[in-house]
Amino acid sequence: MPRTATVVIPTYARLDELREAVDSALAQTLGDSEVVVVDDGSPAPVRLPSHPRLRVVRLPRNRGGAAARNAGLHEARGRYVTYLDDDDRLLPHHLEVALDGLAEADLPPPVASLSGTAVISPAGAQVETRLPPTLPRGAHFSLEPPQDGRSFATKSTLVVEVDVLRSIGGWDEAFRSRVHTELFLRLNPVCSILGIPMVTYEHRIHGGTRVSDDPDRREESMMRLLSKHRAAFAEHPARHAELTFHQAMHLWQGGRPRAALAMWVRSLRAHPATAGRRTAHAARDRASYALARRHRRRPGQPATTRQTP
């Protein structure tokens, strides 16, 4: 079978970072690979130096990350496809490691791969390493109990056969956030996921905006996710409670107390023990933080707490 692959890079108005992402994709040690950049209706069309393995596809208007990824999937000529965010980087062995692992995998076919992610600070330091889990076909990625030392936050490293991804309908364009989580909830039931404990992807932390940072989109997409995959969430009540509690905390920190309360109630209904434990931990952490702040006050500095008359 051919060892050919396509790297799809969806992009929108981020040319400086895009150039480095494209360079990392073109530097793959896998000889038979191509790079497809999908310009998601950027105000100024993407212009890149010509390269025999590089194509740029421009969408006439901004349609979101899922639509841009589908456009790249449509254009892909390789047997396998992987995706790279325009502000991240691939290490040179990303594709080669994935295809070597897939060739030796003994999981129920078809099989896709994930590899490790290095989280890189704005200063260029590696601040976290995430290694992916392995899950057989028929599981529900992100909803299964977490494996020791493994992280579900490695979904960006996916390498999968083009035909497999096309067979499940590609990316759901109704989602503007949580697009990876939604995809994996459809992919894993029909495709095994091989976790390769080797870092091949760099996720860059920066001061720019990300779609996932938008609280309105996060809330809308979470509600859509819970509705679309209701049966899968019902099969995994503890993880359902974990994820909805995490969303509730995001909403609370984003200054949306009513939405946070509604999401917390969902968490409590899904699995009271998990929601209660998470709530207790959050309250304890908040109290510890407040105590630490008080201890850090300069000598003689007045307390900021209200005094009882």
Contacts in CASP RR format, 6 or more apart in sequence:
PFRMAT RR
TARGET T0000
AUTHOR 0000-0000-0000
METHOD contacts of the structure
MODEL  1
MPRTATVVIPTYARLDELREAVDSALAQTLGDSEVVVVDDGSPAPVRLPS
HPRLRVVRLPRNRGGAAARNAGLHEARGRYVTYLDDDDRLLPHHLEVALD
GLAEADLPPPVASLSGTAVISPAGAQVETRLPPTLPRGAHFSLEPPQDGR
SFATKSTLVVEVDVLRSIGGWDEAFRSRVHTELFLRLNPVCSILGIPMVT
YEHRIHGGTRVSDDPDRREESMMRLLSKHRAAFAEHPARHAELTFHQAMH
LWQGGRPRAALAMWVRSLRAHPATAGRRTAHAARDRASYALARRHRRRPG
QPATTRQTP
1 79 0 8 1.000
2 32 0 8 1.000
2 78 0 8 1.000
2 79 0 8 1.000
3 30 0 8 1.000
3 32 0 8 1.000
3 79 0 8 1.000
3 99 0 8 1.000
4 32 0 8 1.000
4 33 0 8 1.000
4 77 0 8 1.000
4 78 0 8 1.000
4 79 0 8 1.000
4 80 0 8 1.000
5 28 0 8 1.000
5 30 0 8 1.000
5 32 0 8 1.000
5 33 0 8 1.000
5 34 0 8 1.000
5 78 0 8 1.000
5 79 0 8 1.000
5 80 0 8 1.000
5 81 0 8 1.000
5 82 0 8 1.000
5 95 0 8 1.000
5 99 0 8 1.000
5 159 0 8 1.000
6 33 0 8 1.000
6 34 0 8 1.000
6 35 0 8 1.000
6 36 0 8 1.000
6 72 0 8 1.000
6 75 0 8 1.000
6 76 0 8 1.000
6 77 0 8 1.000
6 78 0 8 1.000
6 80 0 8 1.000
6 81 0 8 1.000
6 82 0 8 1.000
6 162 0 8 1.000
7 25 0 8 1.000
7 28 0 8 1.000
7 33 0 8 1.000
7 34 0 8 1.000
7 35 0 8 1.000
7 36 0 8 1.000
7 81 0 8 1.000
7 82 0 8 1.000
7 83 0 8 1.000
7 84 0 8 1.000
7 90 0 8 1.000
7 95 0 8 1.000
8 36 0 8 1.000
8 38 0 8 1.000
8 69 0 8 1.000
8 72 0 8 1.000
8 73 0 8 1.000
8 75 0 8 1.000
8 76 0 8 1.000
8 81 0 8 1.000
8 82 0 8 1.000
8 83 0 8 1.000
8 84 0 8 1.000
9 18 0 8 1.000
9 21 0 8 1.000
9 22 0 8 1.000
9 25 0 8 1.000
9 35 0 8 1.000
9 36 0 8 1.000
9 37 0 8 1.000
9 38 0 8 1.000
9 83 0 8 1.000
9 84 0 8 1.000
9 85 0 8 1.000
9 86 0 8 1.000
10 38 0 8 1.000
10 40 0 8 1.000
10 64 0 8 1.000
10 65 0 8 1.000
10 68 0 8 1.000
10 69 0 8 1.000
10 71 0 8 1.000
10 72 0 8 1.000
10 83 0 8 1.000
10 85 0 8 1.000
10 86 0 8 1.000
11 18 0 8 1.000
11 21 0 8 1.000
11 37 0 8 1.000
11 38 0 8 1.000
11 39 0 8 1.000
11 40 0 8 1.000
11 42 0 8 1.000
11 46 0 8 1.000
11 68 0 8 1.000
11 86 0 8 1.000
12 39 0 8 1.000
12 40 0 8 1.000
12 41 0 8 1.000
12 42 0 8 1.000
12 62 0 8 1.000
12 64 0 8 1.000
12 68 0 8 1.000
12 86 0 8 1.000
13 42 0 8 1.000
13 43 0 8 1.000
13 44 0 8 1.000
14 86 0 8 1.000
14 87 0 8 1.000
15 42 0 8 1.000
15 44 0 8 1.000
15 46 0 8 1.000
17 86 0 8 1.000
17 87 0 8 1.000
17 204 0 8 1.000
17 206 0 8 1.000
18 37 0 8 1.000
18 46 0 8 1.000
18 48 0 8 1.000
18 86 0 8 1.000
19 48 0 8 1.000
20 89 0 8 1.000
21 84 0 8 1.000
21 85 0 8 1.000
21 86 0 8 1.000
21 87 0 8 1.000
21 88 0 8 1.000
21 89 0 8 1.000
21 90 0 8 1.000
22 35 0 8 1.000
22 37 0 8 1.000
22 48 0 8 1.000
22 54 0 8 1.000
24 84 0 8 1.000
24 89 0 8 1.000
24 90 0 8 1.000
24 91 0 8 1.000
24 92 0 8 1.000
25 33 0 8 1.000
25 35 0 8 1.000
25 84 0 8 1.000
25 90 0 8 1.000
26 35 0 8 1.000
26 51 0 8 1.000
26 53 0 8 1.000
26 54 0 8 1.000
27 90 0 8 1.000
27 92 0 8 1.000
28 90 0 8 1.000
28 92 0 8 1.000
28 93 0 8 1.000
28 94 0 8 1.000
28 95 0 8 1.000
28 96 0 8 1.000
29 92 0 8 1.000
29 93 0 8 1.000
29 95 0 8 1.000
29 96 0 8 1.000
30 95 0 8 1.000
30 96 0 8 1.000
30 99 0 8 1.000
32 78 0 8 1.000
33 53 0 8 1.000
33 78 0 8 1.000
33 95 0 8 1.000
34 53 0 8 1.000
34 54 0 8 1.000
34 55 0 8 1.000
34 76 0 8 1.000
34 77 0 8 1.000
34 78 0 8 1.000
35 51 0 8 1.000
35 53 0 8 1.000
35 54 0 8 1.000
35 55 0 8 1.000
36 55 0 8 1.000
36 56 0 8 1.000
36 57 0 8 1.000
36 72 0 8 1.000
36 75 0 8 1.000
36 76 0 8 1.000
37 46 0 8 1.000
37 48 0 8 1.000
37 54 0 8 1.000
37 55 0 8 1.000
37 56 0 8 1.000
37 57 0 8 1.000
38 57 0 8 1.000
38 58 0 8 1.000
38 59 0 8 1.000
38 68 0 8 1.000
38 69 0 8 1.000
38 71 0 8 1.000
38 72 0 8 1.000
38 75 0 8 1.000
39 45 0 8 1.000
39 46 0 8 1.000
39 56 0 8 1.000
39 57 0 8 1.000
39 58 0 8 1.000
39 59 0 8 1.000
40 59 0 8 1.000
40 62 0 8 1.000
40 63 0 8 1.000
40 64 0 8 1.000
40 65 0 8 1.000
40 67 0 8 1.000
40 68 0 8 1.000
41 58 0 8 1.000
41 59 0 8 1.000
41 60 0 8 1.000
41 61 0 8 1.000
41 62 0 8 1.000
41 63 0 8 1.000
42 62 0 8 1.000
45 58 0 8 1.000
46 56 0 8 1.000
46 58 0 8 1.000
48 54 0 8 1.000
48 56 0 8 1.000
55 75 0 8 1.000
57 71 0 8 1.000
57 72 0 8 1.000
57 75 0 8 1.000
59 67 0 8 1.000
59 68 0 8 1.000
59 71 0 8 1.000
63 173 0 8 1.000
64 173 0 8 1.000
64 176 0 8 1.000
64 211 0 8 1.000
65 171 0 8 1.000
65 176 0 8 1.000
65 179 0 8 1.000
65 211 0 8 1.000
66 171 0 8 1.000
66 172 0 8 1.000
66 173 0 8 1.000
66 174 0 8 1.000
66 175 0 8 1.000
66 176 0 8 1.000
66 179 0 8 1.000
67 171 0 8 1.000
67 173 0 8 1.000
69 83 0 8 1.000
69 170 0 8 1.000
69 171 0 8 1.000
69 179 0 8 1.000
70 170 0 8 1.000
70 171 0 8 1.000
70 173 0 8 1.000
72 81 0 8 1.000
73 81 0 8 1.000
73 162 0 8 1.000
73 165 0 8 1.000
73 166 0 8 1.000
73 170 0 8 1.000
73 171 0 8 1.000
76 162 0 8 1.000
78 162 0 8 1.000
79 161 0 8 1.000
79 162 0 8 1.000
80 95 0 8 1.000
80 98 0 8 1.000
80 99 0 8 1.000
80 159 0 8 1.000
80 160 0 8 1.000
80 161 0 8 1.000
80 162 0 8 1.000
81 159 0 8 1.000
81 160 0 8 1.000
81 161 0 8 1.000
81 162 0 8 1.000
81 165 0 8 1.000
82 90 0 8 1.000
82 94 0 8 1.000
82 95 0 8 1.000
82 98 0 8 1.000
82 157 0 8 1.000
82 158 0 8 1.000
82 159 0 8 1.000
82 160 0 8 1.000
83 156 0 8 1.000
83 158 0 8 1.000
84 90 0 8 1.000
84 156 0 8 1.000
84 201 0 8 1.000
85 156 0 8 1.000
85 203 0 8 1.000
87 204 0 8 1.000
87 206 0 8 1.000
88 156 0 8 1.000
88 201 0 8 1.000
88 202 0 8 1.000
88 203 0 8 1.000
88 204 0 8 1.000
89 201 0 8 1.000
89 202 0 8 1.000
89 204 0 8 1.000
90 200 0 8 1.000
90 201 0 8 1.000
90 202 0 8 1.000
91 199 0 8 1.000
91 200 0 8 1.000
91 201 0 8 1.000
91 202 0 8 1.000
93 200 0 8 1.000
94 115 0 8 1.000
94 157 0 8 1.000
94 159 0 8 1.000
94 200 0 8 1.000
94 201 0 8 1.000
95 159 0 8 1.000
97 115 0 8 1.000
97 196 0 8 1.000
97 198 0 8 1.000
97 200 0 8 1.000
98 113 0 8 1.000
98 115 0 8 1.000
98 157 0 8 1.000
98 159 0 8 1.000
98 196 0 8 1.000
98 200 0 8 1.000
99 159 0 8 1.000
101 113 0 8 1.000
101 194 0 8 1.000
101 196 0 8 1.000
102 111 0 8 1.000
102 112 0 8 1.000
102 113 0 8 1.000
102 159 0 8 1.000
102 194 0 8 1.000
105 111 0 8 1.000
105 113 0 8 1.000
105 192 0 8 1.000
105 194 0 8 1.000
107 134 0 8 1.000
107 136 0 8 1.000
107 137 0 8 1.000
107 192 0 8 1.000
107 194 0 8 1.000
108 136 0 8 1.000
108 137 0 8 1.000
108 192 0 8 1.000
109 137 0 8 1.000
109 192 0 8 1.000
110 137 0 8 1.000
110 161 0 8 1.000
110 164 0 8 1.000
110 190 0 8 1.000
110 191 0 8 1.000
110 192 0 8 1.000
111 191 0 8 1.000
111 192 0 8 1.000
111 193 0 8 1.000
111 194 0 8 1.000
112 158 0 8 1.000
112 159 0 8 1.000
112 160 0 8 1.000
112 161 0 8 1.000
112 164 0 8 1.000
112 187 0 8 1.000
112 191 0 8 1.000
112 192 0 8 1.000
112 193 0 8 1.000
112 194 0 8 1.000
113 157 0 8 1.000
113 158 0 8 1.000
113 159 0 8 1.000
113 160 0 8 1.000
113 193 0 8 1.000
113 194 0 8 1.000
113 195 0 8 1.000
113 196 0 8 1.000
114 132 0 8 1.000
114 133 0 8 1.000
114 154 0 8 1.000
114 155 0 8 1.000
114 157 0 8 1.000
114 158 0 8 1.000
114 159 0 8 1.000
114 193 0 8 1.000
114 194 0 8 1.000
114 195 0 8 1.000
114 196 0 8 1.000
115 132 0 8 1.000
115 154 0 8 1.000
115 157 0 8 1.000
115 159 0 8 1.000
115 195 0 8 1.000
115 196 0 8 1.000
115 198 0 8 1.000
115 199 0 8 1.000
115 200 0 8 1.000
115 201 0 8 1.000
116 129 0 8 1.000
116 130 0 8 1.000
116 131 0 8 1.000
116 132 0 8 1.000
116 154 0 8 1.000
116 157 0 8 1.000
116 196 0 8 1.000
116 197 0 8 1.000
116 198 0 8 1.000
116 199 0 8 1.000
116 200 0 8 1.000
116 201 0 8 1.000
117 129 0 8 1.000
117 130 0 8 1.000
117 151 0 8 1.000
117 153 0 8 1.000
117 154 0 8 1.000
117 156 0 8 1.000
117 157 0 8 1.000
117 199 0 8 1.000
117 201 0 8 1.000
117 202 0 8 1.000
117 203 0 8 1.000
118 126 0 8 1.000
118 128 0 8 1.000
118 129 0 8 1.000
118 130 0 8 1.000
118 199 0 8 1.000
118 201 0 8 1.000
118 202 0 8 1.000
118 203 0 8 1.000
119 126 0 8 1.000
119 127 0 8 1.000
119 128 0 8 1.000
119 129 0 8 1.000
119 130 0 8 1.000
119 203 0 8 1.000
119 205 0 8 1.000
120 126 0 8 1.000
120 127 0 8 1.000
120 202 0 8 1.000
120 203 0 8 1.000
120 204 0 8 1.000
120 205 0 8 1.000
121 127 0 8 1.000
121 205 0 8 1.000
122 204 0 8 1.000
122 205 0 8 1.000
122 206 0 8 1.000
122 207 0 8 1.000
127 205 0 8 1.000
129 199 0 8 1.000
130 151 0 8 1.000
130 153 0 8 1.000
130 154 0 8 1.000
131 149 0 8 1.000
131 150 0 8 1.000
131 151 0 8 1.000
131 154 0 8 1.000
131 195 0 8 1.000
131 197 0 8 1.000
131 199 0 8 1.000
132 150 0 8 1.000
132 151 0 8 1.000
132 152 0 8 1.000
132 154 0 8 1.000
132 157 0 8 1.000
132 193 0 8 1.000
132 195 0 8 1.000
132 196 0 8 1.000
132 197 0 8 1.000
133 141 0 8 1.000
133 144 0 8 1.000
133 146 0 8 1.000
133 147 0 8 1.000
133 150 0 8 1.000
133 151 0 8 1.000
133 152 0 8 1.000
133 193 0 8 1.000
133 195 0 8 1.000
134 147 0 8 1.000
134 192 0 8 1.000
134 193 0 8 1.000
134 194 0 8 1.000
134 195 0 8 1.000
135 141 0 8 1.000
135 144 0 8 1.000
135 188 0 8 1.000
135 192 0 8 1.000
135 193 0 8 1.000
136 192 0 8 1.000
137 188 0 8 1.000
137 189 0 8 1.000
137 190 0 8 1.000
137 191 0 8 1.000
137 192 0 8 1.000
138 188 0 8 1.000
138 189 0 8 1.000
138 190 0 8 1.000
139 188 0 8 1.000
139 189 0 8 1.000
139 193 0 8 1.000
140 185 0 8 1.000
140 188 0 8 1.000
140 189 0 8 1.000
140 232 0 8 1.000
140 235 0 8 1.000
140 236 0 8 1.000
141 152 0 8 1.000
141 155 0 8 1.000
141 184 0 8 1.000
141 185 0 8 1.000
141 187 0 8 1.000
141 188 0 8 1.000
141 193 0 8 1.000
142 152 0 8 1.000
142 181 0 8 1.000
142 184 0 8 1.000
142 185 0 8 1.000
142 239 0 8 1.000
142 243 0 8 1.000
143 185 0 8 1.000
143 232 0 8 1.000
143 233 0 8 1.000
143 235 0 8 1.000
143 236 0 8 1.000
143 239 0 8 1.000
143 240 0 8 1.000
144 236 0 8 1.000
144 239 0 8 1.000
145 238 0 8 1.000
145 239 0 8 1.000
146 152 0 8 1.000
150 195 0 8 1.000
154 195 0 8 1.000
154 201 0 8 1.000
155 180 0 8 1.000
155 181 0 8 1.000
155 183 0 8 1.000
155 184 0 8 1.000
156 180 0 8 1.000
156 201 0 8 1.000
156 203 0 8 1.000
157 200 0 8 1.000
157 201 0 8 1.000
158 180 0 8 1.000
160 187 0 8 1.000
160 191 0 8 1.000
164 187 0 8 1.000
164 190 0 8 1.000
164 191 0 8 1.000
165 187 0 8 1.000
167 190 0 8 1.000
168 186 0 8 1.000
168 187 0 8 1.000
168 190 0 8 1.000
169 186 0 8 1.000
170 183 0 8 1.000
171 179 0 8 1.000
171 182 0 8 1.000
171 183 0 8 1.000
172 179 0 8 1.000
172 182 0 8 1.000
172 183 0 8 1.000
172 228 0 8 1.000
174 224 0 8 1.000
175 182 0 8 1.000
175 221 0 8 1.000
175 224 0 8 1.000
175 225 0 8 1.000
176 211 0 8 1.000
176 217 0 8 1.000
176 220 0 8 1.000
176 221 0 8 1.000
177 211 0 8 1.000
177 212 0 8 1.000
177 214 0 8 1.000
177 217 0 8 1.000
177 218 0 8 1.000
177 220 0 8 1.000
177 221 0 8 1.000
178 212 0 8 1.000
178 218 0 8 1.000
178 221 0 8 1.000
178 222 0 8 1.000
178 225 0 8 1.000
181 225 0 8 1.000
182 221 0 8 1.000
182 225 0 8 1.000
182 228 0 8 1.000
182 229 0 8 1.000
184 193 0 8 1.000
185 225 0 8 1.000
185 229 0 8 1.000
185 232 0 8 1.000
187 193 0 8 1.000
211 217 0 8 1.000
212 218 0 8 1.000
215 250 0 8 1.000
215 251 0 8 1.000
215 254 0 8 1.000
215 256 0 8 1.000
218 247 0 8 1.000
218 250 0 8 1.000
219 247 0 8 1.000
219 251 0 8 1.000
219 256 0 8 1.000
219 259 0 8 1.000
219 263 0 8 1.000
222 244 0 8 1.000
222 247 0 8 1.000
222 263 0 8 1.000
226 233 0 8 1.000
226 244 0 8 1.000
226 266 0 8 1.000
233 239 0 8 1.000
233 240 0 8 1.000
233 270 0 8 1.000
234 240 0 8 1.000
237 270 0 8 1.000
237 271 0 8 1.000
237 274 0 8 1.000
238 270 0 8 1.000
238 271 0 8 1.000
238 273 0 8 1.000
238 274 0 8 1.000
240 267 0 8 1.000
240 270 0 8 1.000
240 271 0 8 1.000
241 267 0 8 1.000
241 268 0 8 1.000
241 270 0 8 1.000
241 271 0 8 1.000
241 272 0 8 1.000
241 274 0 8 1.000
241 275 0 8 1.000
241 278 0 8 1.000
242 267 0 8 1.000
242 274 0 8 1.000
242 278 0 8 1.000
244 263 0 8 1.000
244 264 0 8 1.000
244 266 0 8 1.000
244 267 0 8 1.000
244 270 0 8 1.000
245 263 0 8 1.000
245 264 0 8 1.000
245 267 0 8 1.000
245 274 0 8 1.000
245 275 0 8 1.000
245 278 0 8 1.000
245 279 0 8 1.000
247 263 0 8 1.000
248 260 0 8 1.000
248 261 0 8 1.000
248 263 0 8 1.000
248 264 0 8 1.000
248 266 0 8 1.000
248 267 0 8 1.000
249 260 0 8 1.000
249 282 0 8 1.000
251 257 0 8 1.000
251 259 0 8 1.000
251 260 0 8 1.000
251 263 0 8 1.000
252 260 0 8 1.000
264 275 0 8 1.000
264 279 0 8 1.000
267 274 0 8 1.000
267 275 0 8 1.000
267 278 0 8 1.000
268 275 0 8 1.000
268 276 0 8 1.000
294 303 0 8 1.000
297 303 0 8 1.000
END
